[in-house]
Amino acid sequence: MRFLIIFSFLITNVSANDLSSFKNIVIHKVPKTYDNIIFLDKEDKKININDFKGNLLILNFWATWCEPCKEEMPSLNNLQINTELDRLKIFTINIGKENIEKVNKFFLDLNIENFEPYFDPPVTLAKKFSLRGVPTSILIDKNGKEFARIIGSIDFNNPAFVNWLKNYN
């Protein structure tokens, strides 16, 4: 019985750190530092990620016309309420220069309830992060540094991804 428990632990631990099935996750050997990461909430109030140090952050860049964004948004919505990731804060940042009504309809149609939309109207963050398309998710550690990014869509509910993310929570 002891062997089975140890073997089970080893398999779980190995698979928790195995992201080989995710071809679009780029993990930085040296985390990247940025200054002035500021975007807007729906009342045009400035949000600065420095105010969220100590938390694991995901900055998800998207647009309403983006089909892969529509596909991944529900799993991102579920990730925000994952009880194993209690220090996680997700910011979904619209870079489509779309009006609030269109963005609200997008959230309503997809039943997104666990976070609010944010905006990068002059697309300064898209330039700062050198985004090449949407969706792109920037993963920021507790110290405010980008440790990884996801280029394209993924299933944020995938257990391997969630287990890997717990290492940064």
C-alpha positions in Angstrom: 0.0 0.0 0.0 2.8 2.4 0.8 4.4 1.8 -2.6 1.1 2.6 -4.3 0.7 5.9 -2.4 4.3 7.0 -3.2 3.9 5.9 -6.9 0.6 7.8 -7.1 2.2 10.9 -5.6 5.1 10.8 -8.1 2.8 10.4 -11.0 0.6 13.3 -9.8 3.6 15.5 -9.2 5.2 14.8 -12.6 2.0 15.4 -14.5 1.3 18.6 -12.5 4.4 20.2 -13.9 4.1 18.7 -17.4 2.9 21.3 -19.9 4.1 19.5 -23.0 0.6 19.2 -24.3 0.4 23.0 -24.4 2.4 24.1 -27.4 1.5 27.8 -27.0 2.7 28.5 -23.4 6.0 30.3 -23.3 7.8 30.1 -20.0 10.5 32.7 -19.4 13.8 31.6 -17.9 14.2 35.1 -16.6 10.9 36.9 -15.7 10.3 40.1 -17.6 9.8 43.4 -15.8 7.6 46.2 -17.1 6.9 49.7 -15.8 3.5 51.4 -15.7 1.1 48.6 -16.6 -2.1 50.6 -16.5 -5.5 49.9 -18.2 -9.0 51.1 -17.7 -12.1 49.7 -16.0 -15.6 50.3 -17.6 -15.9 53.6 -15.8 -12.5 54.7 -17.3 -10.8 54.5 -13.9 -7.1 53.6 -14.2 -6.0 50.2 -12.9 -2.4 49.7 -12.1 -1.1 46.2 -11.6 1.3 47.4 -9.0 -1.7 47.6 -6.7 -2.1 43.9 -6.9 1.5 42.8 -6.0 1.4 39.6 -3.9 -1.2 38.1 -6.2 -0.9 35.9 -9.3 -2.3 37.9 -12.2 -3.5 36.9 -15.6 -3.9 39.7 -18.1 -6.0 38.2 -20.9 -6.1 40.4 -24.1 -9.1 39.7 -26.3 -11.7 41.2 -28.6 -15.4 40.4 -29.2 -14.8 39.5 -32.9 -12.2 36.9 -31.9 -13.6 33.3 -32.1 -10.8 31.7 -30.0 -11.4 34.4 -27.4 -15.1 33.3 -27.3 -14.0 29.7 -26.9 -11.6 30.2 -24.0 -13.5 32.9 -22.0 -15.8 30.5 -20.2 -12.9 28.4 -18.9 -11.1 31.6 -17.9 -14.3 32.6 -16.0 -14.2 29.3 -14.2 -10.5 29.6 -13.4 -11.2 32.9 -11.5 -13.3 31.0 -8.9 -11.0 27.9 -8.6 -10.6 27.6 -4.8 -7.1 26.1 -5.3 -6.0 29.5 -6.7 -7.1 31.9 -4.0 -4.5 34.5 -4.8 -5.4 34.7 -8.6 -6.8 37.8 -10.1 -7.8 37.8 -13.8 -8.0 41.0 -15.9 -9.7 40.5 -19.3 -8.5 43.5 -21.3 -10.4 44.3 -24.5 -8.1 45.7 -27.2 -10.7 45.9 -29.9 -11.6 49.5 -29.2 -15.2 48.3 -28.8 -17.9 50.1 -26.9 -19.1 49.0 -23.5 -22.5 47.8 -24.8 -20.9 45.4 -27.2 -18.5 44.2 -24.5 -21.3 43.7 -22.0 -23.3 41.7 -24.6 -20.3 39.5 -25.2 -20.0 38.8 -21.4 -23.7 38.3 -21.1 -23.9 35.9 -24.1 -21.1 33.8 -22.6 -22.4 34.0 -19.0 -19.2 35.6 -17.8 -19.8 36.6 -14.2 -16.6 36.1 -12.2 -14.7 39.2 -13.5 -15.2 42.5 -15.2 -14.1 43.7 -18.6 -11.2 46.1 -18.8 -9.9 48.2 -21.7 -6.7 49.3 -23.4 -8.3 51.9 -25.7 -5.1 53.4 -27.1 -3.7 49.8 -27.3 -0.6 50.9 -25.4 -0.3 47.6 -23.5 -0.7 45.6 -26.7 2.4 47.4 -27.9 4.2 47.3 -24.6 3.8 43.5 -24.4 4.5 43.1 -28.2 1.3 41.2 -28.7 1.0 39.4 -32.0 -2.7 38.5 -31.8 -5.6 37.7 -29.6 -6.2 36.0 -27.4 -2.9 36.4 -25.5 -2.6 35.9 -21.8 0.3 37.4 -19.8 1.0 35.6 -16.5 2.4 37.8 -13.8 3.9 36.5 -10.6 3.5 37.9 -7.0 6.5 40.2 -7.6 4.8 41.9 -10.6 7.0 40.1 -13.3 5.9 38.3 -16.4 6.9 34.7 -15.9 5.0 33.2 -18.9 2.6 34.0 -21.6 0.0 32.1 -23.6 -0.2 32.9 -27.2 -3.6 31.8 -28.5 -6.3 30.1 -26.7 -6.2 27.2 -24.1 -8.6 25.4 -21.9 -8.0 27.2 -18.5 -9.8 24.3 -16.8 -7.2 21.7 -17.9 -6.0 20.0 -14.7 -2.4 20.0 -15.9 -2.5 23.8 -16.4 -4.2 24.4 -13.1 -1.7 22.3 -11.2 1.2 24.1 -12.9 -0.4 27.5 -12.0 -0.6 26.5 -8.4 3.2 26.7 -8.2 2.8 30.5 -8.6 -0.2 31.1 -6.4 
